[in-house]
């Protein structure tokens, strides 16, 4: 366990005593940005100089795997468990709700004395009891649903009049009218909060809405790419360049406030690219929503001077649910046995990328099967999870990726998944299917949201309207 040390003078003793100070933690996760959507990963023209600087300063995990879509990844990140164990099998229809029995990363870190904040996209339930202020976060600055302006059957519903520019944000249970572009707003509020809490350990979670569609950004960013690609790709890439500018501002302020040497800065994304595959996908097959590598392999950078090594790659198979035990160990937080984690701490690999790391099977499923009691649009096809068991699933270990029952790829030698070796390796397929069946039997009873009734009320909308009628909507303006 790494603990940053400092010398504390004690008035009642002539001797100086050492006190252990855990590092601050900042976790930035972008939405729908793929592994190839960075200059540091070989993109031919995207402008990401600040994230590239972080890349150069970081220990990088090059085989870090998440879920094919966003809410499942978020639930694994927050709980240290496979998404289906949290009941999260979709991004809508109440299936985005993270089971109330799940303990969150924020709750774990608070036991080690951290103050906690979230700035951006939560997407694990819009009902009051599922909200982050009930799940361990002290500071909450979020939009509704799975994207700014999104509304779906059930409880997910956007506040009237909100958008990517000047979004209406729920700030500690009070709605505020902001000024500025959504990504700028989220980073600005996080910086205000970080400065206020810089003298004690903090955890700042910054899950941006961008570059999730619709692809809206100021023309000055979009115009950087209008002569290089077509359709909505220039706006998509422009949204990433805007994120990069905010990453630069964040790193600058950490330097100014003398926080860089005691702050673990993490950068990752939630699933594969939404539009970047039209230009550069790092040679991978698949994108967001796919169970191929392009849908689930994403960047993961760790920077903490004294712990991480600059410019070092870790090539072992790792997963989103490994983040919770990793951060808990770094923070010195105890993990209750009742959490029954799927993840394992990455700290040994951070310290030594060549250390022994036992192989394991890990599982992917797109989910998103139909809802039997849902509206017609959402009740098509399979509505029974068991009928969808072998649809859009994959199994990985260090060497192999099984996609469905009849696609098998040697990822070490064929990361682009071009050579199907299923016929030559029936024993590998049999073994991987056996492990998958065991996993499904374990997680199936935990899919607690499958029969949830679609609520007619929209909690964010109802609270917003009530506040507007009584006290009015407050104004928020960025300090940075």
Secondary structure, 3 states (H helix, E strand, C coil): CCCEEEEECCCCCCCCEEEEECCEEEEEEECCCCCCCCHHHCCCCCCCHHHHHHHHHCEEECCEECCCCHHHHHHHHHHCCCHHHHCCCCCCCCCCCCCCCCCCHHHHHHCCCCEEEEEEECCCCCCHHHCHHHCCCCEEEEECCCCCCCCCCCCCCCCCCCCCECCEEEECCEEEECCCEHHHHHHHHHHHHHHHCCCCCEEEEEECCCCCCCCCCCHHHHCCCCCCCCCCHHHHHHHHHHHHHHHHHHHHHHHHCCCHHHEEEEEEECCCCCCHHHCCCCCCCCCCCCCCHHHHEECEEEECCCCCCCCEEECCCEECCHHHHHHHHHHCCCCCHHHCCCCCCCHHHHHCCCCCCCCCCEEEECCCCCCCCCCHHHCCCCCCHHHHCCCCEEEECCCEEEECCCEEEECCCCCCCCCCCCCCCHHHHHHHHHHHHHHHHHHHCCCCCCCCCCCCCCHHHHHHHHHHHHCCCEECCCCC
